[in-house]
């Protein structure tokens, strides 16, 4: 995927994951970063275990990125200390 695709998928995935997990969120740039990291994590997991690749801006890629972003946010919640997404 090109950089613009990663940003668009990351923005959508980060925003959706933020809504699913709850909390204040990270703002637009933070959602993009969480979404892109989630897309990388979800893409790696799906290609490794499900043999599904992330291939552009489509529903499957967005769903994989959202799952990865939710996992990433779950991992962030395991880190002790004040969390930026607490209510």
For each residue, the residues with C-beta under 8 A, 3 or more apart:
1: 5 6 9 54 55 56 61
2: 5 6
3: 6 7
4: 7 8
5: 1 2 8 9 56 57
6: 1 2 3 9 10 36 39
7: 3 4 10 11 32 36
8: 4 5 11 12 57
9: 1 5 6 12 13 35 36 39 54 57 61 62 65
10: 6 7 13 14 31 32 33 34 35 36 37 38 39 65
11: 7 8 14 15 28 31 32 35
12: 8 9 15 16 35 62 65 66
13: 9 10 16 17 34 35 38 39 42 62 65 66 68 69
14: 10 11 17 18 26 30 31 32 33 34 35 36 38 69
15: 11 12 18 19 25 31 35
16: 12 13 19 20 62 66 69
17: 13 14 20 21 34 35 38 66 69 70 72 73
18: 14 15 21 22 23 25 26 31 34 73 85
19: 15 16 22
20: 16 17 66 70
21: 17 18 70 73 74 85
22: 18 19 85 87
23: 18 83 84 85 86 87
24: 84 85 86 87
25: 15 18 30 31 85
26: 14 18 29 30 31 33 34 84 85
27: 30 31
28: 11 31 32
29: 26 32 33
30: 14 25 26 27 33 34 84
31: 10 11 14 15 18 25 26 27 28 34 35
32: 7 10 11 14 28 29 35 36
33: 10 14 26 29 30 36 37
34: 10 13 14 17 18 26 30 31 37 38 69 72 73
35: 9 10 11 12 13 14 15 17 31 32 38 39 65 69
36: 6 7 9 10 14 32 33 39 40
37: 10 33 34 40 41 68 69 72
38: 10 13 14 17 34 35 41 42 65 66 67 68 69 70 71 72 73
39: 6 9 10 13 35 36 42 43 54 61 64 65 68 69
40: 36 37 43 44 68
41: 37 38 44 45 68 69 71 72
42: 13 38 39 45 46 54 64 65 66 67 68 69 71
43: 39 40 46 47 53 54 61 64 65 68
44: 40 41 47 48 68
45: 41 42 48 49 50 67 68 71
46: 42 43 49 50 52 53 54 64
47: 43 44 50 51 52 53 54
48: 44 45
49: 45 46
50: 45 46 47
51: 47
52: 46 47 60 64
53: 43 46 47
54: 1 9 39 42 43 46 47 60 61 64 65
55: 1 58 60 61
56: 1 5 61
57: 5 8 9 61 62
58: 55 61 62
59: 62 63
60: 52 54 55 63 64
61: 1 9 39 43 54 55 56 57 58 64 65
62: 9 12 13 16 57 58 59 65 66
63: 59 60 66 67
64: 39 42 43 46 52 54 60 61 67 68
65: 9 10 12 13 35 38 39 42 43 54 61 62 68 69
66: 12 13 16 17 20 38 42 62 63 69 70
67: 38 42 45 63 64 70 71
68: 13 37 38 39 40 41 42 43 44 45 64 65 71 72
69: 13 14 16 17 34 35 37 38 39 41 42 65 66 72 73
70: 17 20 21 38 66 67 73 74
71: 38 41 42 45 67 68 74 75
72: 17 34 37 38 41 68 69 75 76
73: 17 18 21 34 38 69 70 76 77 85
74: 21 70 71 77 78
75: 71 72 78 79
76: 72 73 79 83 85
77: 73 74 83 85
78: 74 75
79: 75 76 83
80:
81:
82: 86
83: 23 76 77 79 86
84: 23 24 26 30
85: 18 21 22 23 24 25 26 73 76 77
86: 23 24 82 83
87: 22 23 24
